[in-house]
Amino acid sequence: MNPHQHDFDGTDGHGQPRIPFPAQHLNNAAKALQELSSICTGILCDGQVSDAEIQYFKDWIERHSQFGNVSWFADLRRRLREICLDGVVDEGERSELREIMEKLRGGSDLNVTYSTPLPLDRPAPNPLLFEGRQFCVTGKFAFGKRAKVMELIRAKGGIPFDTTPSQTTNYLLIGTFASRDWIEQSYGRKIEKAMALKGQGFPIQIVAEEHWRGFVGV
């Protein structure tokens, strides 16, 4: 998925009305992203992400809700709301936000935060089957914590796990907030293993969160 892609035919995928001047809207979104990149640089300058800084970050996102039909913005807004819902940001969530801010401060190309550059199956499996299928999950998900993703897979009849994929794994599911430098990340080991299994002829398929969400209705 292109993070700057819109659906201007009717309402968009996030239930927002059509934008009458899509080119101008995209330009404004790009400018907002540059501003957000600078904000992330300021937040991360001391290596810490405080509660006050997280709140400022969230408030900025909410003030720019006009970009709710831009995919990267909508995913980020949804995840921030979930993290802040209980009023407590635990260390895992704080670390996740730090990683997201690191990617956001990289500049105007948000492709680095999406899993499209990863070795995904092309074309993606359609339909995505769940009953009795094994799903290895990895990376950071816009949908929420990995446990929540696994819970939904289980509800659909699938068998989720977050350990290394094996010869019996049907799908490796990669979260939206994965980067081009995946090979240097901890979740890169799972991707490398899945690629090795494919090379050996095992029918594991590598799919992005965006594709998975189309089959679970979220």
C-alpha positions as CSV (number, residue, x, y, z in Angstrom):
1,M,0.0,0.0,0.0
2,N,1.2,3.5,-0.8
3,P,1.0,5.5,2.4
4,H,0.0,8.6,0.4
5,Q,-2.8,6.8,-1.5
6,H,-6.3,8.0,-1.2
7,D,-9.7,6.8,-2.4
8,F,-11.5,9.7,-3.8
9,D,-14.3,7.8,-5.3
10,G,-17.2,8.3,-2.9
11,T,-16.1,7.9,0.7
12,D,-12.6,6.7,1.6
13,G,-11.6,3.6,3.5
14,H,-11.8,5.4,6.8
15,G,-15.3,6.7,6.3
16,Q,-14.2,10.2,5.5
17,P,-16.0,12.2,2.7
18,R,-14.3,12.7,-0.7
19,I,-11.7,15.5,-1.0
20,P,-12.7,18.0,-3.7
21,F,-9.0,19.0,-4.4
22,P,-7.0,15.9,-3.9
23,A,-3.7,17.3,-5.2
24,Q,-3.8,20.2,-2.8
25,H,-4.8,17.9,0.0
26,L,-1.8,15.7,-0.7
27,N,0.5,18.7,-0.7
28,N,-0.9,19.9,2.6
29,A,-0.5,16.4,4.1
30,A,3.2,16.4,2.9
31,K,3.8,19.7,4.6
32,A,2.2,18.4,7.8
33,L,4.4,15.4,7.7
34,Q,7.5,17.7,7.5
35,E,6.3,19.5,10.6
36,L,5.7,16.2,12.4
37,S,9.2,15.1,11.4
38,S,10.6,18.2,13.1
39,I,8.5,17.6,16.2
40,C,9.8,14.0,16.4
41,T,13.4,15.2,16.1
42,G,12.8,17.6,19.0
43,I,11.2,14.9,21.2
44,L,14.0,12.5,20.6
45,C,16.9,14.9,21.0
46,D,17.5,13.7,24.6
47,G,16.8,10.1,23.9
48,Q,13.7,10.0,26.1
49,V,10.0,10.1,25.3
50,S,8.1,11.5,28.3
51,D,4.4,11.4,29.1
52,A,4.1,15.1,28.4
53,E,5.8,14.6,25.0
54,I,3.5,11.7,24.1
55,Q,0.5,13.9,25.0
56,Y,1.9,16.7,22.8
57,F,2.4,14.3,20.0
58,K,-1.1,12.9,20.3
59,D,-2.6,16.4,20.5
60,W,-0.8,17.4,17.3
61,I,-2.3,14.4,15.5
62,E,-5.8,15.2,16.8
63,R,-5.5,18.9,15.7
64,H,-4.7,17.7,12.2
65,S,-7.7,15.4,11.9
66,Q,-8.4,16.7,8.4
67,F,-5.9,14.2,7.2
68,G,-7.9,11.3,8.6
69,N,-8.3,9.8,5.1
70,V,-4.5,9.6,4.6
71,S,-3.4,6.0,5.3
72,W,-0.3,6.7,7.4
73,F,-2.1,9.4,9.4
74,A,-5.2,7.2,10.1
75,D,-3.0,4.3,11.2
76,L,-0.9,6.5,13.5
77,R,-4.0,8.2,15.0
78,R,-5.7,4.9,15.7
79,R,-2.6,3.4,17.4
80,L,-2.1,6.6,19.5
81,R,-5.7,6.6,20.7
82,E,-5.4,2.9,21.7
83,I,-2.1,3.5,23.6
84,C,-3.4,6.5,25.5
85,L,-6.9,5.0,26.1
86,D,-6.2,3.8,29.7
87,G,-4.2,6.9,30.6
88,V,-1.0,4.8,31.2
89,V,1.8,4.3,28.7
90,D,3.8,1.2,29.7
91,E,7.4,0.7,28.7
92,G,6.5,-1.5,25.7
93,E,4.2,1.1,24.3
94,R,6.8,3.9,25.0
95,S,9.4,1.9,23.1
96,E,7.0,1.4,20.2
97,L,6.3,5.1,20.1
98,R,10.0,5.9,20.1
99,E,10.5,3.6,17.1
100,I,7.6,5.2,15.2
101,M,9.0,8.7,15.9
102,E,12.5,7.5,14.8
103,K,10.9,6.6,11.4
104,L,8.8,9.7,11.2
105,R,11.7,12.0,11.7
106,G,13.5,10.4,8.7
107,G,11.9,12.8,6.3
108,S,9.0,13.1,3.9
109,D,9.1,9.6,2.5
110,L,6.9,7.5,4.8
111,N,7.4,4.4,2.7
112,V,10.1,3.6,5.2
113,T,7.4,3.0,7.8
114,Y,5.3,0.6,5.8
115,S,5.8,-3.0,5.0
116,T,5.6,-2.7,1.2
117,P,9.4,-2.8,0.7
118,L,9.5,-6.1,2.5
119,P,9.6,-9.5,0.7
120,L,5.9,-9.8,0.5
121,D,4.1,-12.3,-1.7
122,R,3.1,-10.8,-5.0
123,P,0.3,-11.2,-5.7
124,A,-0.9,-11.4,-2.1
125,P,-2.9,-14.5,-1.3
126,N,-6.6,-14.0,-2.0
127,P,-8.5,-15.1,-0.1
128,L,-6.6,-15.2,3.1
129,L,-7.6,-18.4,4.9
130,F,-7.8,-18.8,8.6
131,E,-9.4,-22.0,9.7
132,G,-6.6,-24.3,10.9
133,R,-3.9,-22.1,9.4
134,Q,-0.8,-21.2,11.3
135,F,0.1,-17.5,11.5
136,C,3.5,-16.2,12.7
137,V,3.1,-12.5,13.6
138,T,6.0,-10.1,13.7
139,G,6.7,-6.3,13.7
140,K,4.6,-3.4,15.1
141,F,0.9,-3.3,14.1
142,A,-1.2,-0.3,13.4
143,F,-4.2,-2.4,14.6
144,G,-2.8,-2.6,18.1
145,K,-0.6,-4.8,20.2
146,R,0.6,-8.1,18.9
147,A,-1.5,-9.9,21.4
148,K,-4.6,-8.2,20.0
149,V,-3.7,-9.3,16.5
150,M,-3.3,-12.8,17.7
151,E,-6.6,-12.8,19.5
152,L,-8.4,-11.8,16.3
153,I,-6.6,-14.5,14.3
154,R,-7.7,-17.0,16.9
155,A,-11.3,-15.8,16.7
156,K,-11.2,-16.4,13.0
157,G,-10.1,-20.0,13.5
158,G,-6.4,-19.5,12.9
159,I,-3.5,-20.6,15.0
160,P,-1.3,-17.5,15.9
161,F,2.2,-17.5,17.4
162,D,5.1,-15.1,17.6
163,T,8.0,-17.5,17.7
164,T,10.1,-18.4,14.7
165,P,8.2,-19.7,11.6
166,S,8.6,-23.4,10.8
167,Q,7.8,-25.9,8.0
168,T,4.2,-26.0,9.1
169,T,3.6,-22.2,9.1
170,N,1.1,-21.0,6.5
171,Y,1.6,-17.2,6.9
172,L,4.1,-14.8,8.2
173,L,2.2,-11.6,9.0
174,I,4.2,-8.4,9.2
175,G,2.9,-5.3,11.0
176,T,2.5,-2.0,9.2
177,F,5.2,-0.2,11.1
178,A,8.1,-2.2,9.7
179,S,11.0,-0.5,7.9
180,R,13.3,-0.9,4.9
181,D,16.1,-1.8,7.4
182,W,14.2,-4.9,8.6
183,I,17.2,-7.0,8.2
184,E,18.8,-5.1,11.1
185,Q,15.8,-5.5,13.4
186,S,14.9,-8.3,15.7
187,Y,11.8,-9.2,13.7
188,G,14.1,-9.6,10.6
189,R,15.2,-13.0,11.8
190,K,11.6,-14.3,11.3
191,I,11.5,-12.8,7.9
192,E,14.8,-14.4,7.0
193,K,13.6,-17.8,8.2
194,A,10.4,-17.5,6.2
195,M,12.3,-16.6,3.1
196,A,14.6,-19.6,3.7
197,L,11.6,-21.9,4.1
198,K,10.1,-20.6,0.8
199,G,13.4,-21.3,-0.9
200,Q,13.2,-24.9,0.3
201,G,9.8,-25.3,-1.2
202,F,7.6,-24.9,1.9
203,P,4.3,-23.0,1.1
204,I,4.7,-20.2,3.6
205,Q,3.3,-16.9,2.4
206,I,4.5,-13.5,3.6
207,V,1.7,-10.9,3.9
208,A,1.4,-7.3,5.2
209,E,-0.9,-6.1,7.9
210,E,-2.8,-4.0,5.3
211,H,-3.8,-7.1,3.3
212,W,-4.7,-9.1,6.5
213,R,-7.0,-6.3,7.7
214,G,-9.0,-6.6,4.5
215,F,-10.0,-10.1,5.6
216,V,-10.7,-9.4,9.3
217,G,-12.9,-6.3,8.8
218,V,-10.8,-3.8,10.8
